[in-house]
Amino acid sequence: MKVAWSSSHGEFLISDSYFFSVLERESKKRGIEIVEIPDFEELFAYPVIVFNYSEVPFEEREIARIEAAVQEGKRVILTAHFKNLDNVVEICNKVSERFGFRLRADEVVDETHFTAEDPHMVVTSRIEAYRDGVKRVVFPYSASVEILRPEIRVVARGEETARTGGGEKAPVLAAEARTAAGGSLVLCGSCLFWENQTILREDNLTFSLNLLTGTKE
C-alpha cells in the first residue's frame, strides 16, 4: 500500500529522518510505502493522504478537492499542535469544519497520566478507533477537538484527569468524520505522536500504523 505524505503546504517532511525515520522504516517493514508529494493535485492519486502540520493555508479550491476526495472514499489525515502555533489549528479548521468538527486553540495537560516528566506529554488508554493492538498512546502537546455533529467518531480522548486550558475534562484528542463511500477525515490535535521521540513510547507505533492502513478495531 502507498500513502501520500504532503509537502505541498509547508508540512513536516517524512524525509526528515531526525523526526520520522522510525515511522518510515517501520511502515516499510509492513508493506506501507510513504511517498513525499510536493504537488497538491498529485496527492489524490493515493488512497491515504497525510497533511502533517500544514503551515500554508489551503485555498478554497483545495479545500473543495479534499472534500471531494473524502466523499469519494479516500482517507485524509490532518494533524496540528497546541495553542494554534503557526496558525496550524486555524488552517486545519478551514477543512475540518466542512465535516462537522474543529480544533480549539488550546492545550491539553494531564497531571496524573503523563510521561517524560511533562504533563503536556499526555498518556491515554481511551482509544476508541484504530485501536487494534493498542492499549495506551502518548499524545504530546495536543490541542483539543470540538465535535459539532453527532455522527463524528471519537478516535482518542484524554483520561478523566486530562484538562484543557478552559477546564474541560477528558477532552477529545483526535476524531474522525466518515462518509458512505468509506472515506474519512481524521483530525488530530497533536502532530508529534508519530515522530521519533514519541513513536516508540506506549503503543504509538501500532496506533500510527493503524491510522495509515485504516485498521480501526
Buried (B, 14 or more C-beta within 10 A) or exposed (E): BEBBBBBBBBBBBBEEEEBBBBBBEBBEEEEBEBEBBEEBEEBBEBBBBBBBBBEEBBEEEBBEBBBEBBEEEBBBBBBBBBBBBBBBBBBBBBBBBBBBBBBBBBBBBBEEBBBEEEBBBBBBBBBBBBBBEBEBBBBBBBBBBBBEEEEBBBBBBBBEBBBBBEEBEBBBBBBBBBBEEEBBBBBBBBBBBBBBBBBEBBBBBBBBBBBBBBBBE
